[in-house]
Amino acid sequence: MSLQQRSATREPAFVRYLLITMMLVVFIGLLLLPLILIFIEAFKQGLDVYFHALVDADTRSALKLTLLTAVIAVPLNVIFGTATAWAITKFQFKGKTLLATLIDVPFSVSPVIAGLMLVLIFGTQGWWGQWLQDHNIQILYAPPAIVLATIFVTVPFVARELIPLMQSQGTEEEEAAILLGASGWTTFWKITLPNIKWGLLYGVILCNARAMGEFGAVSVVSGHIRGETNTLPLHIEILYNDYQYSAAFAVSSLLAFLAIFTLLIKTWIEHKKDTP
């Protein structure tokens, strides 16, 4: 490499140190310090208060609903995201560009707006509200609405992880398998899925993290019924508004632990993906 090429790719020392300092300030001030403060406030009044907040009946109910929502929403989005990515990257059809654009709608729409859309559909004055009432079916202000809202806001994660990966891999292996007589399902299970497994796991982790931490859309459709329709983020809000600060931070630490665990799994997957 020539001197001119080296100088074009290296910044002066003060610029590098300035960028590093700015990065550290942002990391410590906006990410690390708030996380530390959560645990400080959670344990501020002792372990008894901390564990009492975690074993409270409303907290256990919120945790169960949060996990139930994730257990339903994540697998459905895995199926949808994988099928969508497979269709977009492996086939040619009319409306392909439109489909690829529609996947990003949950990213561009506020979660609160997503919740309001469900209210307009399933609410008392909504499109299906009267029919649901006549058949004694409860969607809004019940777990089904929470699941639907969570599915909507987490739809893009798996697909958006898989589409670039599958585009870079091309279609040569699948075409060769088809020419050798393999069926579509055999080609997917034996060729496509093994090639995308790490990207799929990465998408699942991101989808699960968003599902458990979603607040805006769920807040609109839940009704905030204690012990019935409150997820962990909603339960934390109620505790904080009731001036139960230690309990609020104790429950927040649960989500923080889940976030840290998610980051550890993400790091492990990236390491395994990069390891020959």
VENGIQUI-V319781 format. One record per pair of residues at least 4 apart in sequence whose C-alpha atoms are under 7 Angstrom apart, sorted by the first residue. I is the first residue (numbers start at 1). J is the second residue. If there is no record, write none. Layout:
I:J / I:J
This chain:
1:5 / 1:6 / 2:6 / 3:7 / 4:8 / 5:9 / 6:10 / 11:15 / 11:16 / 12:16 / 13:17 / 14:18 / 15:19 / 16:20 / 17:21 / 18:22 / 19:23 / 20:24 / 21:25 / 22:26 / 23:27 / 24:28 / 25:29 / 26:30 / 27:31 / 27:32 / 28:32 / 28:33 / 29:33 / 30:34 / 31:35 / 32:36 / 33:37 / 34:38 / 35:39 / 36:40 / 37:41 / 38:42 / 38:249 / 38:253 / 39:43 / 39:253 / 40:44 / 41:246 / 41:249 / 42:50 / 42:246 / 42:247 / 42:249 / 42:250 / 43:47 / 43:50 / 45:49 / 45:246 / 46:50 / 47:51 / 48:52 / 49:53 / 50:54 / 50:247 / 50:250 / 51:55 / 52:56 / 53:247 / 53:250 / 53:251 / 54:59 / 54:250 / 54:251 / 55:59 / 55:60 / 56:60 / 57:61 / 58:62 / 58:226 / 58:227 / 59:63 / 60:64 / 61:65 / 61:227 / 61:228 / 62:66 / 62:227 / 62:230 / 62:231 / 62:232 / 62:235 / 63:67 / 63:231 / 63:232 / 64:68 / 65:69 / 65:231 / 66:70 / 66:212 / 66:231 / 66:232 / 67:71 / 68:72 / 69:73 / 69:147 / 70:74 / 70:208 / 70:211 / 70:212 / 71:75 / 72:76 / 73:77 / 73:147 / 73:150 / 73:151 / 74:78 / 74:204 / 74:207 / 74:208 / 75:79 / 76:80 / 77:81 / 77:151 / 77:155 / 77:158 / 78:82 / 78:158 / 78:204 / 79:83 / 80:84 / 81:85 / 81:158 / 81:159 / 82:86 / 82:158 / 82:159 / 83:87 / 84:88 / 84:159 / 85:89 / 85:159 / 85:162 / 85:163 / 86:90 / 87:91 / 88:96 / 89:163 / 89:166 / 89:167 / 90:171 / 95:99 / 96:100 / 97:101 / 98:102 / 99:103 / 103:156 / 104:108 / 104:156 / 105:109 / 106:152 / 106:153 / 109:113 / 109:114 / 110:114 / 111:115 / 111:153 / 111:216 / 111:217 / 112:116 / 112:216 / 112:217 / 112:220 / 113:117 / 114:118 / 114:149 / 114:217 / 115:119 / 115:149 / 115:217 / 115:218 / 115:220 / 115:221 / 116:120 / 116:220 / 117:121 / 118:122 / 119:123 / 119:126 / 119:140 / 119:221 / 120:126 / 120:127 / 121:126 / 121:127 / 121:128 / 121:129 / 122:126 / 122:127 / 122:128 / 122:129 / 122:139 / 122:140 / 123:129 / 123:140 / 124:129 / 124:130 / 125:129 / 128:132 / 129:133 / 130:134 / 131:135 / 132:136 / 132:137 / 132:138 / 133:137 / 138:142 / 139:144 / 139:145 / 140:145 / 140:221 / 141:145 / 141:221 / 141:222 / 141:223 / 141:229 / 142:146 / 142:222 / 142:229 / 143:147 / 143:229 / 144:148 / 145:149 / 145:221 / 146:150 / 146:218 / 146:221 / 146:222 / 147:151 / 148:152 / 149:153 / 149:217 / 149:218 / 150:154 / 150:211 / 150:214 / 151:155 / 154:207 / 154:210 / 154:211 / 156:160 / 157:161 / 157:203 / 157:206 / 157:207 / 158:162 / 158:200 / 158:203 / 158:204 / 158:207 / 159:163 / 161:165 / 161:199 / 161:203 / 162:166 / 162:199 / 162:200 / 163:167 / 164:168 / 165:169 / 166:170 / 171:175 / 172:176 / 173:177 / 174:178 / 174:187 / 174:191 / 175:179 / 176:180 / 177:181 / 177:182 / 177:187 / 178:182 / 178:183 / 182:186 / 182:187 / 183:187 / 184:188 / 185:189 / 186:190 / 187:191 / 187:192 / 188:192 / 188:193 / 189:193 / 190:194 / 191:195 / 192:196 / 193:197 / 196:200 / 197:201 / 198:202 / 198:269 / 198:273 / 199:203 / 200:204 / 201:205 / 202:206 / 202:266 / 203:207 / 204:208 / 205:209 / 205:262 / 206:210 / 207:211 / 208:212 / 209:213 / 209:259 / 210:214 / 213:233 / 214:218 / 215:219 / 215:233 / 215:234 / 216:220 / 217:221 / 218:222 / 219:234 / 222:229 / 222:230 / 223:229 / 224:229 / 224:230 / 225:229 / 225:230 / 226:230 / 230:234 / 230:235 / 231:235 / 232:236 / 233:237 / 234:238 / 235:239 / 236:240 / 236:248 / 236:251 / 236:252 / 237:241 / 238:242 / 239:243 / 239:244 / 239:245 / 239:247 / 239:248 / 240:244 / 240:245 / 240:248 / 244:248 / 245:249 / 246:250 / 247:251 / 248:252 / 249:253 / 250:254 / 252:256 / 253:257 / 254:258 / 255:259 / 256:260 / 257:261 / 258:262 / 259:263 / 260:264 / 261:265 / 262:266 / 263:267 / 264:268 / 265:269 / 266:270 / 267:271 / 268:272 / 269:273 / 270:274 / 271:275
